[in-house]
Amino acid sequence: MSSTTSVQDQVREKYGSAARAVAKSGSTQACCDPGLRCCDPITSNLYSADEKGLIPAKAVQASLGCGNPTALIDLRPGETVLDLGSGGGIDVLLSAKRVGPTGKAYGLDMTDDMLALAHENQRQAGVTNVEFLRGEIENIPLPDNSVDVIISNCVINLSANKDRVLSEAFRVLKPGGRFAVSDVVVRGAVPDEVRKSMLLWVGCIAGAMEEKEYTGKLAMAGFEEISMEPTREYDVEDARQFLTEAGVDVDAIGPQVKGKFFSAFIRANKPKSACCQPGCCTPSTAGTKG
């Protein structure tokens, strides 16, 4: 079995389990089930009360992201938005409301249980300008130049082939389209035991790219006007539960992890001119803010 397949299987099982747990729970249940990770400091307190009031409670419970990309990108009426790794659909439903009836929001996910939950959340929300697609973010089932904005919430780190993900994102964006994702980023070297733990791929940590690597890969895919805005920095205590579950000695690696991981909002644009294809744009277009 290839490493890519192994990662996908781990992710599918973990997120499928989370979706099933949310689907079985009552909508008024306190959100402190360890299986849902909704008390995890990385995934909690990302959405305002007003935003939560617009969507079903189970869409909030099923959100396992590290940011709120819909709050940090200017979505315009009539635009088409694609959410990579849409899970229970929270960011898709919020985007659909912002682009209005003349726009459309796609959600792409490879987990059947999450897709079932997302469809139910869509039904309860009464939102019609939404379509959830089954597929992998490495092979987006949409045509070239078909969406205005790509968002994602702590999902690109779950892929073992990030170059392919970014190349596909570039392909489906229209010329002048915007890439606007929340993701976990790492500064400098990370202990081997963190990188090697497959459980941490599912927690967005082991697959985190180093900040210069991330902006470099975006530039190689063809993007320009690349920026990175840190939104939340983590220390080892934020990750204690799932690090411990992965067999990592949290106290021992604490000093080596401190200040290394942060969530960031990463923006980039596809050039308006069709002449800039993947790989032909100069790396000098990449920059890091923050």
Secondary structure as GFF3:
##gff-version 3
##sequence-region A 1 290
A	DSSP	alpha_helix	3	24	.	.	.	ID=ss1
A	DSSP	three_ten_helix	34	36	.	.	.	ID=ss2
A	DSSP	alpha_helix	49	52	.	.	.	ID=ss3
A	DSSP	alpha_helix	57	61	.	.	.	ID=ss4
A	DSSP	three_ten_helix	69	71	.	.	.	ID=ss5
A	DSSP	beta_strand	80	84	.	.	.	ID=ss6
A	DSSP	alpha_helix	90	99	.	.	.	ID=ss7
A	DSSP	beta_strand	104	109	.	.	.	ID=ss8
A	DSSP	alpha_helix	112	125	.	.	.	ID=ss9
A	DSSP	beta_strand	130	134	.	.	.	ID=ss10
A	DSSP	beta_strand	147	153	.	.	.	ID=ss11
A	DSSP	three_ten_helix	156	158	.	.	.	ID=ss12
A	DSSP	alpha_helix	162	172	.	.	.	ID=ss13
A	DSSP	beta_strand	173	186	.	.	.	ID=ss14
A	DSSP	alpha_helix	192	196	.	.	.	ID=ss15
A	DSSP	alpha_helix	198	202	.	.	.	ID=ss16
A	DSSP	beta_strand	209	210	.	.	.	ID=ss17
A	DSSP	alpha_helix	211	221	.	.	.	ID=ss18
A	DSSP	beta_strand	224	234	.	.	.	ID=ss19
A	DSSP	three_ten_helix	236	239	.	.	.	ID=ss20
A	DSSP	alpha_helix	240	245	.	.	.	ID=ss21
A	DSSP	alpha_helix	250	257	.	.	.	ID=ss22
A	DSSP	beta_strand	261	269	.	.	.	ID=ss23
A	DSSP	three_ten_helix	283	285	.	.	.	ID=ss24
###
